[in-house]
Every structure is written in C-alpha cells, then in structure tokens.
Amino acid sequence: MQRSKAETYIGFCIKSGKLTCGFNAVALQKKGVFLLILCASASENARGEALKLKRRFNCELLIACGRTLEEITGKPNVKLAAVRDTGLANAILTSGDENFKIYSGGNI
C-alpha cells in the first residue's frame, strides 16, 4: 500500500528522532511538542488523556482515521505520537491528507 504524504512526513520524523510514541513517553516531555497524533481506535480514557496533553502542550491534535498509528509507525500498540519538530508538524498539518482529521472540539 502506498503511503500518503502525511505518513511520509511521519516517517521523516521517525528517521530524524523527532517522533515520541506512547502516552507515557509523551507525558514525560516537558516542552517542544508541536503536534499530537491519536489513533482512531484509542479507548475513551486514552482520548481524554490526549485532550489533556493537547491543552498542556498547546498544540494541534490529529486523529489518524485511515490506518492505525501502529501500522504507520511500525511500533506495536501505539495509540499516541508526538511530533517534536515544528517544520514537520506544519508539513503534516498542511498535507491535506483525508486519512487524518484535525480535532476541533467535541467528541473524538
């Protein structure tokens, strides 16, 4: 399956070491998180935690709808990832990928 533009940018984040995967690892970050990506298959509790982290880091939250975050990153059981590079975060947000939706309030 061919990767979308946003998935390619996420791959760049992985290669450059600018992607933090997992709720615990993201929660340990003090600053420098510019984008959060949540898997659509995440539980209600995980969604609530992602919203808390979104408010804490004051960043955008993307919902991965097309493929699971586990498939995109190649890491098992990943439900949340944080992009720690502002340029790559902006590139992912502006890629216009229909498999990712920007959270704008309400239910996830």
Wavefront OBJ file of the C-alpha trace (Angstrom):
o trace
v 0.000 0.000 0.000
v 1.316 3.402 -0.954
v 1.971 5.875 1.828
v 0.193 9.197 1.914
v 2.029 12.493 2.144
v 1.361 12.844 5.891
v 2.576 9.279 6.512
v 5.764 10.105 4.618
v 6.332 13.130 6.866
v 5.742 10.931 9.917
v 8.416 8.609 8.518
v 10.778 11.596 8.312
v 10.006 12.315 11.976
v 10.907 8.730 12.908
v 14.172 8.819 10.955
v 15.200 12.154 12.465
v 14.292 11.066 16.009
v 11.596 13.716 16.342
v 8.633 11.397 16.996
v 7.786 10.274 20.519
v 5.454 7.264 20.657
v 3.252 6.207 23.566
v 1.268 8.025 26.230
v 3.886 7.658 28.960
v 6.744 8.865 26.766
v 4.725 11.847 25.538
v 3.633 12.736 29.093
v 7.308 12.835 30.157
v 8.060 15.570 27.613
v 8.465 18.954 29.271
v 8.122 21.100 26.141
v 8.764 21.043 22.433
v 5.690 19.087 21.324
v 4.171 20.747 18.252
v 1.634 18.127 17.142
v -0.124 15.147 18.713
v -1.411 12.267 16.591
v -4.053 9.980 18.105
v -5.167 6.662 16.649
v -8.904 6.487 15.924
v -9.011 3.090 17.668
v -7.912 4.586 21.020
v -10.152 3.990 24.054
v -12.261 6.700 25.677
v -9.742 7.035 28.523
v -6.905 7.417 26.021
v -8.862 10.092 24.175
v -9.360 12.017 27.398
v -5.656 11.821 28.199
v -4.801 13.007 24.677
v -7.021 16.056 25.155
v -5.257 16.844 28.459
v -1.883 16.625 26.699
v -3.192 18.813 23.857
v -4.092 21.520 26.370
v -0.800 21.106 28.245
v 1.374 21.485 25.135
v -0.997 23.962 23.431
v -0.706 22.142 20.112
v -2.943 20.630 17.439
v -4.365 17.117 17.734
v -4.718 14.955 14.631
v -6.865 11.834 14.504
v -5.437 9.043 12.311
v -8.513 7.523 10.653
v -7.294 5.636 7.588
v -4.665 3.318 9.051
v -3.797 2.658 12.668
v -0.900 4.532 14.201
v 0.720 1.152 14.812
v 0.787 0.493 11.048
v 2.066 3.974 10.258
v 4.920 3.976 12.788
v 5.758 0.270 12.727
v 5.713 0.178 16.532
v 3.353 -2.197 18.376
v 0.391 -0.884 20.405
v 0.976 2.802 19.669
v -2.120 4.947 20.204
v -0.491 8.383 20.576
v 2.534 10.030 18.996
v 4.062 13.480 19.438
v 5.910 15.371 16.712
v 8.763 17.409 18.197
v 9.787 19.332 15.072
v 7.849 22.448 14.138
v 8.589 22.209 10.409
v 7.473 18.594 10.133
v 4.410 19.285 12.285
v 3.376 22.089 9.930
v 4.046 19.894 6.900
v 1.816 17.137 8.306
v -0.950 19.620 9.119
v -0.874 21.239 5.666
v -0.541 17.999 3.682
v -4.314 17.828 3.190
v -4.452 14.090 3.837
v -8.000 12.730 4.105
v -6.785 9.932 6.436
v -6.027 12.466 9.180
v -8.576 14.803 10.737
v -7.752 17.846 12.846
v -9.562 17.740 16.194
v -11.655 20.871 16.569
v -13.649 20.138 19.712
v -16.457 17.812 20.633
v -16.312 14.028 20.528
v -13.309 12.298 19.039
l 1 2 3 4 5 6 7 8 9 10 11 12 13 14 15 16 17 18 19 20 21 22 23 24 25 26 27 28 29 30 31 32 33 34 35 36 37 38 39 40 41 42 43 44 45 46 47 48 49 50 51 52 53 54 55 56 57 58 59 60 61 62 63 64 65 66 67 68 69 70 71 72 73 74 75 76 77 78 79 80 81 82 83 84 85 86 87 88 89 90 91 92 93 94 95 96 97 98 99 100 101 102 103 104 105 106 107 108
